Amino acid sequence: MPTLRELTEAIQQRPGVQAVVILGADGLLIETHDRAQNHAEAIAARVPAVAMSASQLGDSAGSGDASLALLEFERGYGVVLRLSPHVLLFVSAAPDVALSELLFDLRRHRASMAALV
């Protein structure tokens, strides 16, 4: 079974992926691979609020908690994936990333990733 470091490295090596951050729902950094090596703490501090807002929106719409949120930014994408009630994964990607493949793989491997944390 791969380690957390191997997991984040594998995701980060996909073409177009810029950063991978695994964090606690409280915003504490667990593991990261960030090409710029300087955004992980800032990302980890903000992702829980996005995940909470997405779940509140889902509840209000009658759809339940959010398990994945896709954000489109001016210069790329952000994906927030809930691995467990206490652990989140954030992936930052460039505009040219193969987005559908990335989302498919993240969703398909969610359970195995959650088992590592």
Long-range contacts (C-beta under 8 A, 24 or more apart in sequence): 1-115, 1-116, 2-116, 3-116, 4-30, 4-31, 4-116, 4-117, 5-31, 7-31, 7-113, 7-116, 8-32, 8-33, 9-33, 11-91, 11-106, 14-97, 14-98, 14-102, 15-96, 15-97, 15-98, 16-93, 16-94, 16-95, 16-96, 16-97, 16-98, 16-102, 17-91, 17-92, 17-93, 17-94, 17-97, 17-102, 18-76, 18-92, 18-93, 18-94, 19-43, 19-90, 19-91, 19-92, 20-89, 20-90, 20-91, 20-92, 21-47, 21-89, 21-90, 21-91, 21-92, 22-83, 22-87, 22-88, 22-89, 22-90, 22-117, 23-47, 23-48, 23-87, 23-88, 23-89, 23-90, 24-86, 24-87, 24-88, 25-51, 25-85, 25-86, 25-87, 25-88, 30-87, 30-117, 39-92, 43-90, 43-92, 44-90, 47-80, 47-88, 47-90, 48-88, 50-80, 51-80, 51-82, 51-88, 54-80, 67-110, 68-103, 68-106, 68-107, 70-99, 70-103, 79-103, 79-106, 81-106, 81-107, 81-110, 83-110, 83-113, 83-114, 83-117, 84-114, 84-117, 87-114, 87-117, 89-113
